[in-house]
Amino acid sequence: MQLTPRLLLFPFLLFATSLNAEVLIYRPIAVPKIEMEDQFQKPYRLDRYKDDVVILLFGDKEGADANKILGRAILESFHPQAKGKTPGQARFAPILEIVNQPPGTRAPEVHTIAIASIGKVPNLVKVLIRNQFQKASPEVPVWLDFNETMRTTFKFKPSSANLVVIDPKGNLRLSASGNLSQAEFTDLVNAIEGIRVESVNTQITPKTP
């Protein structure tokens, strides 16, 4: 039986396609609960990152390299000091400050999270896959999706990079699949920064007349 993507429940405002990419911008809507373990069987929950922007990068084995390149580019866009660092060191680079940020407000962090869309496999195969990821990524956690959560919840393009942008309130705001052009990547970074600025602005208390 074919699964119906729950993405269809997310109303979108803008749909854009190019030769190699597809981008959707959504009305803010809460994302379903997402829980997974990484290659070391450490559990993670998406709602753990409330108050920050989260970029979930996901795909199958054939799309792993594209996701890795895209994830690194996003990371360095918001953490410039990550450039030239190892993956383990880059994780702890400071976030880029927001221009003219009002005092007393907090700028959201931008978390890039890699998810391997594997699917349902026997437990023995899970052990082998975890071992492979431990060797390939000993410093950076990779969430292992054994339940087809990502491909049945969001827009999914096989053999390609896929991402969704979750805002600090836990709402889906944007998704992208395929190979982004430089202009599309710039628009993506600007959209993420816009979400950060939006979050800061909501922290400002209006002055009483």
C-alpha positions in Angstrom: 0.0 0.0 0.0 1.4 3.4 -1.0 1.7 5.9 1.8 0.0 9.3 1.3 2.5 12.1 2.2 1.2 14.2 5.1 2.8 17.2 3.4 -0.5 17.6 1.6 -2.0 18.8 4.9 0.4 21.7 4.9 -1.1 24.7 3.0 1.6 26.6 1.1 1.7 30.2 -0.2 4.3 30.0 -2.9 5.4 27.2 -5.2 8.5 27.6 -7.2 10.4 25.2 -9.5 13.6 25.5 -11.5 15.4 23.0 -13.8 16.8 21.1 -10.8 14.9 22.3 -7.7 11.5 22.7 -6.1 10.8 25.1 -3.3 7.6 25.5 -1.2 6.9 28.3 1.2 4.1 27.5 3.7 1.7 29.2 6.0 3.1 28.6 9.5 1.7 25.3 10.7 2.8 23.0 13.6 5.0 20.1 12.6 4.0 16.6 13.9 6.1 15.2 16.7 9.4 13.8 15.4 11.6 11.5 17.4 14.6 9.5 16.3 17.9 8.1 17.4 21.3 8.9 16.0 24.0 6.4 15.0 25.0 6.0 18.7 21.4 5.3 19.7 21.1 8.6 21.4 17.5 9.8 21.3 16.4 13.2 19.9 13.2 15.1 19.7 12.4 18.0 17.4 10.7 20.0 20.1 14.0 20.0 22.0 15.0 22.8 19.7 12.1 25.1 20.5 13.0 28.9 20.3 15.6 28.2 17.6 15.4 27.7 13.8 15.9 24.1 12.7 17.0 22.9 9.2 16.2 19.2 8.7 18.3 17.8 5.8 17.2 14.4 4.7 17.5 12.0 1.9 18.3 8.5 0.8 21.8 7.0 0.3 22.1 8.4 -3.2 21.3 11.9 -1.9 23.8 11.8 1.0 26.6 13.8 -0.6 24.3 16.5 -1.9 22.8 16.9 1.6 26.2 17.0 3.1 27.4 19.8 0.8 24.1 21.8 1.3 24.2 21.4 5.1 27.8 22.6 5.3 26.9 25.6 3.1 24.0 26.5 5.4 26.0 26.0 8.5 28.8 28.3 7.3 26.3 31.0 6.2 25.1 31.4 9.8 28.3 30.4 11.5 31.1 32.0 9.5 33.8 30.8 12.0 33.0 27.2 11.0 34.8 27.7 7.7 38.0 25.6 7.6 37.1 23.7 10.7 36.5 19.9 11.0 32.8 18.8 11.2 33.2 18.3 15.0 34.7 21.7 15.5 32.3 23.5 13.2 29.3 22.4 15.3 30.4 24.8 18.0 31.1 27.9 16.0 29.1 30.9 17.2 26.0 32.0 15.4 26.0 35.2 13.3 24.6 38.2 15.0 21.5 39.9 13.7 22.2 43.4 12.4 20.8 46.1 14.7 19.4 43.5 17.1 17.4 45.3 19.9 19.0 44.9 23.4 17.4 42.4 25.7 16.4 40.1 22.9 17.7 36.7 21.9 18.7 35.8 18.4 17.6 32.2 17.5 20.3 29.7 16.8 20.2 27.9 13.5 20.6 24.1 13.8 21.4 22.0 10.8 20.4 18.4 11.4 21.3 15.5 9.1 18.7 12.7 8.8 19.4 9.5 6.8 16.1 8.2 5.3 16.6 4.5 5.5 13.2 2.9 5.9 12.1 -0.2 7.7 14.8 -2.9 7.9 15.5 -5.9 10.2 17.2 -5.2 13.5 20.4 -6.9 12.4 20.6 -4.5 9.5 20.0 -1.6 11.8 23.1 -2.6 13.7 25.2 -2.7 10.6 23.9 0.7 9.4 24.6 2.3 12.8 28.2 0.9 12.6 28.6 2.4 9.2 27.5 5.8 10.3 29.6 5.7 13.4 32.7 5.2 11.2 31.6 7.8 8.6 30.5 10.4 11.1 32.2 9.9 14.5 31.8 13.5 15.7 28.5 14.7 14.2 25.2 13.0 15.1 23.1 11.7 12.2 19.5 10.9 12.9 18.5 7.5 11.5 15.0 7.4 10.1 13.9 3.8 10.2 10.2 4.6 10.1 10.0 6.6 6.9 9.0 9.6 8.9 10.6 12.2 6.7 9.5 10.8 3.3 5.9 10.4 4.4 5.6 13.8 6.2 7.4 16.2 3.9 8.3 16.7 0.2 10.8 14.0 -0.7 12.9 13.7 -3.8 14.9 10.5 -4.2 18.6 10.6 -4.9 18.6 14.3 -4.0 19.0 16.8 -1.2 15.8 17.6 0.7 15.3 20.1 3.5 12.6 21.7 5.6 12.9 24.8 7.7 11.2 24.8 11.1 10.7 28.2 12.9 11.3 28.8 16.7 7.6 28.1 17.4 7.8 24.7 15.8 6.1 25.6 12.6 7.0 24.4 9.1 7.9 27.4 7.0 9.7 26.2 3.9 10.8 23.1 2.1 13.3 22.5 -0.8 14.1 19.5 -2.9 16.7 19.1 -5.6 19.9 21.0 -6.5 19.5 24.6 -5.6 21.1 27.2 -7.9 23.2 29.9 -6.3 20.3 32.4 -6.5 17.9 29.9 -4.9 20.4 29.2 -2.1 20.8 32.9 -1.4 17.0 33.2 -1.2 16.9 30.3 1.2 19.5 31.9 3.5 17.7 35.2 3.4 14.4 33.5 4.2 16.0 31.8 7.2 17.5 35.1 8.4 14.0 36.6 8.0 12.6 34.0 10.3 15.3 34.9 12.9 14.5 38.6 12.6 10.8 37.9 12.9 11.5 35.9 16.1 13.5 38.8 17.6 10.8 41.3 16.7 8.2 39.3 18.6 10.3 39.7 21.8 10.0 43.5 21.7 7.4 44.7 24.3 5.4 47.7 22.9 5.9 50.9 24.9 3.0 52.0 27.0 1.7 55.5 25.9 
